[in-house]
Amino acid sequence: MPTPIATAVPVTHTGILGLGVYRPRRVVPNAEIVAAIDSSDEWIRTRSGIAARHWAEPDETIVGMSVAAARDALRAAELDGAEVDAVVLATSSQMVLGPSAGAVVATELGMHDTAAYDVSAGCAGFCYALADAANLVRSGQARNVLVIGVERLSDLLDTTDRSCAFIFADGAGAVVVGAAAQEGIGPVAWGSDGSRTSAIKQDKGFQEYFAEVAAAEASGGTSVRPYIRMNGTEVFRWAVTFLEKACRDALDRAGVAASELDAFVPHQANIRITDALVRTLGLPETVAVARDIIETGNTSAASIPMAMEQLIRSGGARPGDTALLLGFGAGLAYAGQVVHLPPIA
């Protein structure tokens, strides 16, 4: 007979206990970028809804922005770093593969011997990380988990690329996940389709880039760093035809009807996608819809926590409201869950 192995004591319910964000200092209006892409403010607003975005300055790093957002999230949750047992950080723009950004953030926050790791799931990354965190708490593996979505996508932008130079932006959002008196994070509905990798991708791997650098050094030529490339039409068609199913799956798993929602917080990819999902789901006018993309742009893994914060801070929604979150993008991947909105710092 095998030796018995003890198991952690599970927790019945989880919730988002606090939320914090960091928005880079530099605000970049459409007027500042239109010349390089032969465009106009009207064209960008019509195509995406974006009026401005935030691009990080050199001192606003992945780690630095994460730490700032995390401190606000901990303050909103009325917890300190010693009460956090794990850090899960979602990003697609950390240019260092090791150590994980999560581990460095944990140390910067004064945490000791804390589990930490990064998640790479594109614009769905925050919802993937949120699902991981909720399951860590439910299983008894962690008391509280710090979840961070953070991006410096301006580092990966070809500023002359008309298809996406105006879309992507920088920022960070963080939440604390812990035990709750009633369920505050519904079961995740998630998935991916690797056959659609060409829709949004980095245009070259680092192995290819390093080979180009070596060749350029030998020949006296130049090399071009990897950039984000996107087929906007393909992404739009996938989003407006497939994501209704993802939303309804998340609602069904949570046992919540669309009419019972107080808020809808989709990934801030494109305001036309948001509006199409609102129509397709038949959301009543009483549901507050996050449209943070107008002033913040598309911040990938950071967009959902940043949009949640903007919606709460503006008074469009309140802590405790029932909201549907939906992340989607590169992969192509998606993840969504119904949550109760948290307090903000």
N, C-alpha and C positions, 0 to 999 in steps of 0.2 A: 504494500500500500504506500503510495507516495506520501511524503511529509506534507502536512497541511500548510498552506500559505495564507497568511492573513490578507485581508482586503481593506481598502480605505472605507470610511463611513460615508455613504452617499448623502447628498443634500437634495431635498425635494424640489425646491424652486430657486431660480436665479433671476437676477435683474441687473440693469445698468444703474450703478449707484452714483455716478458723476461723469460730467463731460467737460472737456476743455479743448481749445483750439489755438493755433498760432497762424496768423496771416502775415506774410512777409511785408516789410515796410514799403517796398517799391510798388506803386500802382501803375500799370501800363495800360493806358486807354487805346482804343482802336486806332486813333489818329497817329499813334507813335509807330505802328507797324504796317500800315496800309501801303506805303510807298514800296517797301521791299517785296511785297507780294502782288503788286499791281491791282489793288483792291480798293474798297471804300468802307467807311463805317456802316453805311446802309446795307451793303452786301453782307458783311460779317454778322450784323444784327439779324438780318433776314434768314441767313443760313443757319445760325446757331443760337441766337439770342444774346450773345456775349457783347457787352459794352466795354468791359475792362477785365484785367486779370492781375494777379500778383506774381512777380518774378523775384526770386530770392537774390539778395546781395551775397558776395563771397563769404561773409561771416555767418550767414544764415544756412547752416549745414543741415543735413538729414538728422544728425544727432541733436544739434542745438534746437531745431524746431520741435523735435519730438519731446525733448526734455521740457520745453516751455509749455507745450500742450498738456503733457502728463502732469506737471505740477498743478495746473488749473483743474484737471480732472480729479486729482487726489484731494484738492481743497474742496471741490464741490461735493465729493463723497465723504468728506470729513474723516479721511484716513491718512496715514503717513506711509512712507515706503516700506517700513518694517512689517506692515500688515499685508504686503503684496508677495505672493509666492511664485508668480510667473509673469513674464512679459512676452507678449506676442505682437510683433511689429510687421505690418504689411507695407511693402513698397516694391516698386519696379525700377527705381532710379538710384539705388545705392550702388555706387561704382566700385565698391570693395566687397569681395565675396567672403572674406573672413578677416577679423571676427564678425559675428552678426551685429548689425546695428542695435538689435534689441539688448544684447549683452552690454554694449557700451552705454546705452541709455540707462540701463539698470544701475550700473556703477555710478554714472553721473548723478543719479537720483539718490545716491547713498544706500542703495540696496546691497546686501551681502549674501552670497551663496544662493542667488535667486535664479531659477530656471528662466532662460530667455532664448528666443529663436525668431527668425524672420520667415515671413510667408510671401511667396511670389505668385499672385493670382490676378495680376493686372488690376483693372478697375473694380473687380469683384473682391479684391484682397481684404478690405475691411470686414465685409460680411463673412468671409471665410474665417478670418481671425476671431470674429465675434462668436461664431459657432464653436470654434475650438475652445475659446475661453469658457463659454457656458458649459460645455461638456467637461472641462477640467474641474469646474466648481461642482457640478452635479455629481461627478464620480467621487468627490472627496479628495481629489489629487491636489487641490489648491483652495485656500480660503478666499482669496481675492486675486484677480488677474487683471493686469493692465494691458489694454488693447490699443494699439497705435496704428493709424494710417498716415503715411507721410510721403511726400514726393518733392523732388527738384527736377521736374520734367523740362525746365528751361535748359538744363544741361544737355538734353537729347534733342533739342529742336533745331532743325534747319530753318532759319528765319526767312529763307526765300521760298519755302515750300508752301504754295498757295493752299494745299489741301489740309494742312494742320498747323501751320505756324501761328495761327490766331486762336487755336483751341486750347492748348495745354498750358498748365500753370503750376504753381508751387504752393505748399502749405502743409499743415499737419493738424490732425484731430486725434483725441485720445478719450477713452472711456475706461472706467473701472467696473469690472463685472464681479459680483459676489452673491452670496445667499440673499434671498428675499422672502418676505412673508407670503407672497403669492407670485405666480409665474409672471415674469416680466420679459422673458426672451423665448419666443416660440421656436418650435423645431425648424431647422433650416431646410429650405428647398434649394438644391444646388446641382450643378452639372457643368459639363464642358463639351466642346466640339473641336478636337484638334485638327479636323479637316479644313478648318477656316482660319488657320494661322496667318494666312496672307492678308487678312482683313486689317489687322493692326499688329505691327511687329517692329522690332529693331532691325534695321536693314542689313546689318552684318554682325556676325559673332565676333567676340573679342579675339579669337584665334586668327580669324581672317584679318581683322584690324591690325594686330601685331605683325602679321606677315607683311601687310602694306607699309607699316612704319619701317620695318627692317629694309624693305626694298627701296623706300624713299630715301632712307639714310645712305644707302649704298650708291644710289644714283644721283643724289642731290635734288630729288623731286620732293613732292609733298604728299601727305596722306590726309584722308578725311575721316573724322571720328564717326562712330555709329550714330544714326539718327532714327527717330520714330517715323514710320511711314504708315499711312492709313488710307484704306479705300472706303471713304465716307459713305458712298452709295450702298456698298455691301453691308456695312455695319447698320445703317439705317433700316434696310429691308429686313435684316435678321431681327433687329430690336422690335420693330413694330409688328412683326408676324409671329415671333416666338415668345416674347417676354410676357405676353398676356398669360400664357400657360404657367410660366414661372411664378407670376404674381398670384394666380389663383391656387397654385399648389401650396405656396406659403400660407395663404389665408386658410385653406382647407386643413392643413396640418395644425394650425393654431386654433381651429374651430371658431374663426372670426369671419363674419360677412363683410364684404366691401362697404356696405352701408353703415357698419358699426365703427369704421375707422374715424379717427379724428384728424389724422395726418398721413400724407404719403411722401416719403423721402427716397426718390430714386437717385441713382448715380447721376451726377450732373454732367452728362455727356453732350446733350444738345436739347435745347428747349422744345424743339419740334418733336423729339422722341418722348419727352415728358408729357407734352400736350396730347400726343397720340395715345399714350398709355392711359391717361386720365379718361379720354373718350371711350376707349375700348373696354375699360373696366367699369364704365358707367358710374364713376365716383360722383356722389352728390356734391353740390356746391359748398356744403358745410365742411368738407374735408379740406384742410389746409395743405397746399402743395408746395414743396420746397423748389425754389427757382433761384438758388444761390449762384447758379452759373452766370447770371447777368453781370455781376460785379466780381466774380471770383474765377471764372473760367472752369475748365475741366482739370481737376486735381487728382484724377485717378483714384488710388486707394484712400486718399484723404477726403474725397468729396462728400461722402455720406456723413461722417461726423461733423464736418464743417457746415454742411447744409442743415443738419439737425440743430446746431448751435444758432445759426442765423434765423431759423424758423422760430425757435424758442425766444431768442433775444428780441426779435421784432414783435413778439406778441401774437404771431400767427398760430402758435401752439403753446402748450404749457407742460411742464413736468407732470408725468403721470398719464398724459394722453396716450391713446393707443395708435401706433403708427406702423405702417408697412414700409420696411426698408428693402431696396433692391439694388444690388451691385451687378454690373455687367460690363464686359469689354474684352480686352485681349485674351486670347486663348483658343477660340472664344469661350469665355466662362461666365457663369452667373451664380449668384447666391442671394437669397432673400429670407427674411424672417419678420414676424410681427413682434413688436416690442412695446414696452411702456417707456415713454420718453423720460430721460433723466434730468436731475437738476444741473444747472450750469454754474460756473464760478462767477 
